[in-house]
Amino acid sequence: MKTKKLVIVGIIIIFFIVTGFFLIDYFSNKDSLEQDDFELDTLFLKVVVSQNGTTTNPIKIKNYGVDGFSIKVNEIPELVDFNEMPELDKNGESTVEIIFNAKNTTPGVYLGELEISSGETIKIVPIILEVQSKSVLFDSNINLFPQGTDLVPGQRLNAEIKIFDLTSIGKSSVQVSYFIKDFKGRTIISESDDRVIDSGDGDFSKSLDLPSDIKLEDYVLAVIVSYGDSVGTSTVFFKVASEKEEITENLFDTNLVYIFIIFGLFFILALGLFIYLLFSRDTLLKELQGQYKGEIRRQRELINSKGKTVCSKLKDASEKREYKKELEKIKKQRLNALEMVHKGRLKQVKEIKKKKGGKKKLVIQLKKWKNRGYDTDILEKKYKMPSVENIKNKIRNWKQQGYDTKVLNKHLKKDK
């Protein structure tokens, strides 16, 4: 039996070695075949500049054997300029200085494209230019959740927005404007509302429904916070794409199809070996392992669910940090306790199997364990989840003893 297992393991190792060889060979050849005439070191430009101010961003261009380059700015040529690029030798490299000029420009968010071409190769660099007032009293930050930066037509865009009172003005009413724009200068969605900011900053969520007929391309969600003459801006980039089209496009890569066929043959072989190993294992031990993993999963979900509920009730950053620390401690204690019970049962399994009629007795014992579970009531009483009141009392005691939690809060805000 041991010899068979060694043979199977050896075949699987050979499979992965061969697979790795094909992958390395394929992607190295693919890179050489698909290499463009030139490369840029910048995928997109995002710049923040004060009203009537200027700033410069460099872009490196690496030439792979073409003659002559052309550069132009689309949509916002009056705000973006560039120095003349010297002639590039074949296989040479040069830097182009992109100049952003906000003179006589109203504060806001401006989108455009930098188009660099040579022969038949054209590269587009999206531009996000945020023009803020000279003095910014309130600024903001945007996070998209839970979908991240990839959306599909008709989907709801959910944004978590945080507004910062940069000069500690105190309770104030600010105007917040929301825009979704493309890089062709079109505004897809535009909304605004008034928000009262208190205690230094304000968090809130904003949802915007994307049109069902929206084009499949890149977009920007912009947030502008206005307070008197103060204008603060923030932006986040996202993409609208069709999953079906992406999959279809990948399937038409002929070389990739050949690779899939080769991998498919090896995969079938590996799958057959895996199934053999799966069914040749001791099914009773597998059932015991399943009971253990199921309880581990249940405990994790229970702790995480209760943890989120309790954490949402804590407002102070130091309280949240201490709560998460206590939560991880409880989780580790419970999982260690479950592991000890599991190891004890494995030991009993080995002892029962040695006895006469061991398999029949083992089936009976497994049913008992399944019905009994892991006595989690005792476990949950012994390692109790930290409560809101316990955490608040703990932080309160620290403060009374002289611990400076303001420093902790300051570092937490920087981490965010």
N, C-alpha and C positions, 0 to 999 in steps of 0.2 A: 504494500500500500504506500509506504514511504517513497519507494522507487518511482511509482506512478506519479505521485505528487511532484517529485523533483523534475521528472520529465515534463510535466505540464507547466510548471513554473519556468523551466528553461525555454519552452516554446513561446510562452508569453513574453519573456524577456527579449527573445529574438525578434518577435513581432514588433515590439516597441522600438528596438534598434533600427530595424528596416524602415518602419514608419518615420522615425526621426530623420533617417538618411534622405528619404524621398521629400520630406518637408523642407529640409535645408536646401536640397538641390533645386526644388521647385521655386522657392521664394528667392533664392539667389539669382536664378535665371530670369525670374519674373521682373526683378528689380532692374536687371540689365536691359531687358527687352522693352520695358515701359518707361525707361528713363527719359525725361523731357529734355528739350533743347537747353533749358536753363532752370535754375532753382532760386527760390526766395527763402530767406530765413524768417519771414513774417507771414502768418496766416491771416491776421486782421489787425487793424489799428484802432485802439480805443484811447482817446486823449481827453483830458480835462484841462480847460484853460479859462482863466479869468477874463471877463469882458474887457475888450481893448488890449488884451495881452497876446503874446505869441509864444510858441514852443516848437521844438524840432524833434523829429523821430527819424533815426537812420534805418534804411533797409539794405541788406546785402544781396547782391545778385551774383550768382555763380554761373558762368558761361560754359556750355558743353559743346562748343564748336559752331556757333551761329554768328552771323555778321549783322550788326545793327540792332538797336533796341528802340522801341517807341513807348513813351509814358504819357498818360493823360488822366485827368480827374473827371469823373462823371458826377453829375447832380450838384456838387458844391464847389465848382472851380474857383469861385471868388473867395473861398475860405482856406483852400489848400493849394500850395505851390511846391515846387521842388527845384533843386539845383540841377544844372546840366550835368548829365552823366558822361564821363569820358569814354572814348572808344574802348571796348573790351577786346583783349586778345582772346583767341580761342583757348578754352580751358582757363580763362582768367576770372578774376573776381573784383567787384567794385562796390562802393557804398553810395547810395543816393540819399540825400538829406530831404525828408518830407517836412515842409514848413506849414504850420497851422497858424492862421492869422485871424484873430477875433476883433479886429478894430472896427468900430461902428457896427457891431453885431449885437442884436438883441439876445439876452440870455435864453438858452433853450438847448434842445438836442437836435443835431444835424447829422444826417446819414448820407453817405455817398460811397463811391468805389474808386479805387486806384487801379487803372488798367495798364498792365505791362505786357507788351507783345514783341515777338521776334519771329519773322517768317509766319508759319502756321500755328505757332504756339502762343496762346494768350492766357495770362494768369490774372485773376481778379482778387484784389485785396479789399474786403469790406472796411469802411471807415465809420467809426462812431466818434463824433466830436461833441463833447459836452461843454457848453459855454455857461459859466456861472457868473454871478455878480461879484464885484470886487470883494465885498464883505458878505460872507455866508453865515447867517445866524442859525438856520435849520438845514440839516442835510439828511439823507436817507440811504437805506441799503435794501436790496431786493434779493429774495430767494424764491425759486420756483419749487413747489411741492405738489403731490408726491412724484409727479411724472418727470421731473428734471427738465432738460432742455430739448427733448424730442417729443413733438406732438403731431397729431393727425387732424385733418379738417373736421370741423364741428366739435372738437374737443373743448372742454372748459380749461382755461388757463388759471391756475390758482397760484397766487403770489403772497408771500409773507413779507410785509413791509415794516421796516423799523425806522422811525424818525428820531433824529438826535438834536437835542438842544445844545448847540455848540458853545454858547456863551452864558448858559444858566439863566436865561431870561425868566423862567418859571412858567406858570400856567398861561398858555397863549393859544389863540385860534389861528391856524395856518390853512392856506388853500393848497390842496394836493391835486395835481392834474396827472392823468394816466393816458399814455399813448401807445398804440402798437403801430409800428411803421416798418416798411420794407426799405431796401437799399436803393430803390428807384425814386424815393421821395414821396411815396404814397402813404397816407394815413389810413389805416384799416379800422381802428377803433380809437375814440377820443372821449374821455369822461373826466369829471372833476368833482370834488366835494370839499367841505370844510372839516377840519379835524382839530380837536382840542388836545394840546400836548401839555402834560403835567408831570411833575416829578422828574424832570430831566430828559425823558424820552417817551416814545409811545410805540407800541406794537399793535398791528392789526393785519387782517387778511383781506385780500381783494381778489375777486373772481371776474374773469372776462370770458365770454363765449366766442370762440373763433367761428367765423362764417363757414358754412359747409362747403362753399365754393372757393375758399381761399386758395391761392396758388401755392404750389409745393416749392418753397424756397426759404431763404433765411429772413428772420425778422428780429426786431428789437422791441422789448417792453421798456418804456421810459417813464420815470416818475419825476415830476417837477414840484418842489415844495417852495411856495411863495409866502413871504411875510414882509409886507412893506416893500422896500427896495431890495430886500434879500431874495435871491433865487438860488436854490440848491438843486442839483440834478443827480440822478443815478439811472443806470441802464443795465439790462441783462439780455444776452443774446440767446435766441432759441431757433429751432428749425421745425418746419412743418413738412412732413414727408409721408408717402404712402408705403406701408410695409410690403404690400404685394409687389409693387414696382421694383423695390430694392431687391427682393428675393429673385424675381424674374431676371433682373439685370445680371445678378451674380451667376445664375444658372447658364447664361450664354457665354461664359468664359470657357472656351474649348479646352484649354490646358487644364483648367480646374476640374472639368468633367472627367478627363483621363485620370487625374489624381484620385478623384472620388471612386472611380471604378477599381483602381488598385487597392485603395484603402478599404473599399467595400469587401473585397475578397479576404483581406486579412482580418477585417472586422467579423465576418461570418465565422472564420476559424476561431478567433478569440472568443466570440459569443458561444460557440459550441463547447469550448473548453470551460468557459465560465459556468454554463448550465450543468456540465458534468460535475464540476466541483460543488456546485450549489446543491445538487440532489444527492451527492455522495456524502455530504456532511451529516452529522448526527442531528436528525430532525428534532429530537427532544431538546437538545442543547440550543438549537435555533429558536425554539419556542420560548425557552427561558430568556434568551437574549432579547427576543422581541418584547417580552413583558418588561424587562429592565429599560430598554430604549423608550418604550411607550411612556413609562412613568417619568423618565428623565425629561422627555419632550413636554409632558403635561406640567411638570413642575416649572420648567422654563417659561412656558406660556402663561402659567398662573402668576409667577413672580413678575414677569414683564408687564402683564396687563394691569395688575394691582399697582405696580411701580409707576406706570404712566399716569394712572388716576391720581395717586397721592402726590406725585411730583408736580402735577398741574395746579395743585392747591398751594404750593410753596412759591412765594413771590421773590424772596430774597435769594440772591445768587449763592451766598455762602450756605444757606439752608439746602438749596438744591444740590450743591456739591457734596455736602455731608450726607444727604439722603442717598445719593447714588453710591457713595462709598459704603454706607451701611447695607444697602441693597445687595451689592456685590458680595459682601461678607456673608450675608444670610444665604444667598444663592450657592456659594461655595460650600457652606456648612451642610446645606440640605443635600446637595449632589454628592458630597463625600459620604454622608450617612447612607444614601441610597447605594453607593458603590460598595460600602462595607456589607450591607445586607445581601447584595448580589454575589459578592465573593463568598459569603457564608453559604449561600444556596448552591453555588458551583461546587463547593467542597462537599456538601451533602450529596449532590448528584454523583460525584465520583465514588463516594462510600456506598451508596445504594446500588450502583452498577456492579460493584464487586460481589454483592450478595446473590444468593440463589433466587431466581425469579425477579431479578433486579429491574428488568425493563418494565414489567407489569406494575411493580411498586412505584417506579419512577413516574409512570403515567398518572397514577393516583396522586402522588405528591405534587406534580405540576398543576393538576386541577385544583388542589388545595391552595397552592400559592397564587394561582390565577384568581380564585374567589376571594382570597384574603387581601391581595394586593401588597402594598408596602407599608401598611399602617401609617399613612401620611397624616392622619389626625394628630397622632403623637408627635410626628416629625414637625408639623406646622406649629404645634404648641411649644415645642422645645426651642425651635428657631423662628421666633415671631418676626413678621414683617415690621419694619420701623414705621411708626405713625407720624402724622403731621405734628401732633402735640409734642411727641418725644423729641423730634428734630428741633422744633422751635425752642423747647426748654433747654436742649443741649447748647444751642447757639446763644441763648439768653444767659446761660451759666458761664459760657466762655467770655461773653462781654463783661459780665460782673467780675470775673477773675482777671480782667485786663487784656484779653486777646483782642487785637484790632482787626475786626472782620471787614473794615472798609478797604484795607489793602488787598484782601482776598477778592472782594467784589471788583476792584479795579482791574486785577489781573484776569479775572473771568471775562470781563467785558472786552479786554484786548484779544483774548482767545477767540471770542465770537467773531 
